[in-house]
């Protein structure tokens, strides 16, 4: 007797949502439940049919397979698929056909049994000057390389692995449970699909050996703290000739004795004597590229005043642009004055108008005076 369409069993349309299917199932399940229909074999059969239909349609992947292939998707053998041949493997084959390339890790033509090598991480510290100029560095990375004795095959003298007799090279075996075909990893080959009967003595069948790897790395100008450099294929070697992983180099910048970096800009504090700040003058400061630049200090320069030197900051990664350098004046107050110097400063204060030689202090104390007058009112 031919099976009824699962949607007809539930009394739902093919466009029904998951919630609609659940409501339809609950309604009919209560109607045909054996406890409500004792001794009614027809109701019992309807209840089993209902459960079978809902078990498939409530699962999105099973439902997709059913919508495309019908009942044949869940039978051990059945009608033609794609114009020829039998289903043979049932739902497991269909699931693999529909989703295997995504879930089975076979993108890009990677075949069964290949285990790509692990990616490696290497932390490297570079100076601010190296981050500006860029450099070439030689690093040594503990890694694994393709075995030289077997050339990655894992077999003695380079012999190729044999096809697993348990799974026939598929890497998985199937067993029938009711009307479902259950698929699991082959226990003999561990999913590789191949077995090494006579392993290589040097790598013991893995196809790779531990070995430090020396590499030359190019640090481009403009790198920042946390910049990541990828070296494709320089990670761990894959098992039994599989592709190697990648090496990721994470850069960290060392602190600098003069400059602080913020993106592409550089900041530096410049000590200025009190007389230079008052009278004006010039100071010479270094730049990140290794040169010097002369900066003019105006008369009356205040502590914290910033000077901007355009284009004297860091290079920008993968760009011809360049940041700026900012200098912040740090006016120094004299210490350990001689008696004569103290006397001269007192005379200077007596002869000076506070509004001109200390305008900020004058304005501040005027505000305090106004504040207390307002309180008195």
N, C-alpha and C positions, 0 to 999 in steps of 0.2 A: 504494500500500500504506500503510495507516494506521500511524502511529508507535506503538511500544510505550510504555507508561507508564514514565517514567524510574525510578520506584521499583522496578518489576518488572525493569527492565534490570539494576539493581544488586542485586536480590534483597533489598531492605530495605523496612521499613514506613515509613509517612508520619511516624510518631513517632520515627523513628531519630535519634540525635544526630549531630552532625558527625563525631565520632570513629568512630561505627559505620558511617557512610557511607564514610569513608576506608578502613576495614578491608575493607569489602565490595568497594570499587573495586580496591584493591591485589590482593586475592585473585583477582578475575576478570581483572584486567589481566595478571597473570602467566599465567593459563590461556589467554587468547586472543591474547597478544602474537605478532605476525607472525614474530618470530625463533624462537619455539617451534613455529610452525605454518607452515613455508614451503610456499607454493603452495596453502594452504587459504583459498579466497576467503570461505567462510562465517565462519571464525575472524577474518579481516580485517574483515568487515562487523560482526561482534559487537564487535570491539575499537573500531571507530569509533563504534558506537552507545553503547558503554560510556563512552567519553570525552566524548561529547556530553552524556550524562545527568549525569555527575559534574561537568562544567563548570558546569552550571546549579545543581545541588543543593548544591554546596559553598559557593556564594555566598548569604548569608542573604536579600539583597534579591531576587535572581533566584528563589530558592526560594519566597519569599513570593508572588511574582507567578505562578509555576508552580502553586502550591497553589490559587490563586484562579481562574486562567484556563486552566490546562493548557497544551498546546502552542501554543495561539493567542497566548499572551503573547510568543512569539518568532518569529511568522510575519508577513510583510509584510501579509497580509490573512487573514481568517479568520472564524470564527463570530461570532454576535452578542455584544455586551457590554452588560450591564445591560438587556437586553430590546429593543435596537434599534441599527441602524447597524453598520458594519464596524469592525474594529480599525484599519485604515488605517496608522497610524504604528507598529504593533507594540508591542514591549516599551517603547520610549521613552515612548509615550503612557501606558502602564499605570504605569510608574515615576513619571511626572509626576503621575498621578492619585493614587497612593498616598502619595508622599513630597514632592511638589512644594511643598505649602503650608509644609512645614517647611524644606526645603533650598533652595527657590527664592526665599525672602525675600518672599513675597507675603502675609504676615500682615496682618490688619486691612484688607484690601481694596486694598492697594497693587498697582497694575497693573504689567504688563511695561514695562520701559524707564525706570522711575522710579529715580533715584539720589538717595536722601536725603542732605541736606547733612551735613557732618561736625560732630561735637560739638566745642565749644571749651572751653578751660580758662582761668580767670582767677584769679591768686593775689592775695589781698588781706590786708594786715596791719591789725589793729584793736587798739586799746588795751584794757587790762583794764577800764577804766571803760566803754568802749563795749560790751564783752562782757557787762558786768553790766546796763547800762541798755537795751542795744539801740539801734539807730540806723538812719537812712536815709542811704544813700551813693549818690553819682552816679559812675558809672564809664564809661570810654570803651574800647570793645573793637574792635580791628582785625578786620573781618569782611567778608563779602560779602552783598549784598542783592539781592533780585529786581530785574532790570533794569527801569527805568522806561520805556524806549522800546518794548520788546516785551512788557512785563508778564510776563516769564518764559518766553515761548514759544520764544525764540531766533530766531524768524523776523522778517524786516524788516516794520516797521509792525504787529507782533503777529500775523503770519500763522502759522497752525498748521503744524506739521511734517507732511510727507507720509508715508504708509505705505511702509515699505521694500519695494521690488519683489523683492528677493532672498529674503526670508523671509516676505513677506506679513504683516508686523507681529508675527510670533511671537518675533522676537529670536534665533531659533536655526534652524539648518538641519540636515537629516538626510541621511545617506548609508548605503547598504546594504553591509555587509561580511559575506559568508557568510549565515548565518541570523540575524545580529545587525543591528540598526539603530543606527548611531552618531549621536549628536546633539552638535553643537558650536555655539558662539556664532557668530552671523551676522557674517562679516567686513565686510560692507557698512555695517551700522548699529552694529556693536559691541555688539549685544544689546539696543539700545534699541527696536527694532521700528519706528522712525521716522527719517526723514532730513530735514535742513533744507537745501533747495535754494538759498534766498536768505537767508543769515544776517543778523541784525541788526548794523548797523555799530558800535553802542556796546559790545555784549557779545560780538560775534563768534560768535554762535550758542549761547553757553553758558546764556543766560537769567539771568545774574547779573553784577554788577559789584562791584569792590572798594570798600568804603566803611566808614569808622569808624562805630560804633554807640554812641550815648550812652544809658545805661540807669540807672534808679533801682533800687537794691537795698535791700531791707529786711533788716537784721541783727536777728534775734530775741534777746531777753535770754537769757543762759545759754549762748551758743555757746562751744565749746572749741577748742583748737588742733587743726586738721585737720577741723573741721566743713565739710561740703559742702552748698552751696545750689544747687539745680537750677532754671534758668529755661527752661521748655519752649519750643521754637521760636525761641530767641534765638541759635542757633548759625549755622553757615554756611548760606546759602540752597542749596536743592537745584538740580540741573541741570534746565533746561527745565521749570521749574514744579513740580518735585518738592518734597515737604515739607522744611522746614528742620531742621537738627540742633538740639541743645540746648546751652545754656551752663551750665557747671559752675563755680561760684565756690568756691575752697578758701581757708578762712580760717586765718590764722596770727596768734598773739597776740604782741604786743610785750612785751619784758621790762618790769617795773615797778620803780620806784625804791624802793618800800617792801615790796610784797607779793610772796610766792611762792604760786602756785596749785597745788593738788593736787585735781583733780576739782572738787567744789563748795566745798572748804574753802580758806581763806586762812591764810598763816603770815607772822608778822612778828617780827623780833627787836627788843626794847625795851631800850636801855641804862638801867641803874639805878645810881645812885651807891652807894658802899659804905655810907654813913650811912643812906640810904633803905632799903637792903636789911637793915641791922641794926636800925634803929629802926621801920621801917614808914613808910607814907605813901601818897600818891596820885600817879598819872601819868595824863596825858591823851593818848589816841592817836586817830588818824583812822580812819574806816571807809570802805569802798569806795563807799558811796552818797554820800559827801561830807560826812558829819557827824563828830562827835567823841563819844568815850565815855571816862568816867573809870573807871580801874581801881584798886582798893585793893591795895596791896602789904603783905603781912603782915610782922611782925617776923621777922627771921632768914631772909628769902627767899634761897634759894641760886641760884647761877648755873645756868641751864638749866631752871629751874622754868617750867612751862607754865600759862598761864591760858586758859580756854576761854570764849569769848563766843558763846553759842548764837544762831543765826539772823543772824549778822553776816558770813557768808561770801557766796559767789556765788549768784545765781539759778540754778535748774536748768532746762535747756532744756525747753520745753513742759510745765512743771509749776509749781505754786504753791509747791513746796518751796524751801528755801534752806539752804545750807551754814553752817558755823561758822567763826569766826575764832580762831586760836590765837596767843597772844603768848608769846614765849620770853624770859625774863629774862636779860640779859647784864650781870652785876654788874661794874662797873668798879673796878679797883684804882687808887688815887691815884698820880700820877707827879709828879716835880719837887716833892717836899715841902720845906718850909722846915725850918730847924733846930728851931724850936719844935714844929712838927707831928711831926717824927720823935721828939722827946723825949716828947711826949704819947703817941704810939703805944707807945713802949717802956715807959712807966709803965703804960699800959693792959694791956700783955701781962704785966707783973710782977704786977699786982693781979688778974689774971683766972685763973680755973680753966680749963685747956684743955678739960676735958670739956664746959664750957658755951659758951665762945666759939668753939671749933673742934672740934666733936664728930666730924666725919668724919676729920680729921687724927689726932685722938686714937685713934679706933678703928683706923685704918690702921696706925699705929706699934705699937699693941698686937699686931696680927696679925703684924707683922714680928718682934717680940720673941718671940712664941710659936713662930714658924717656926724661928728660930735655936736656941731651947731644945730643940725636937724634934730638930734635927740633932745637937745635942750629946749627947743621950741615945742 
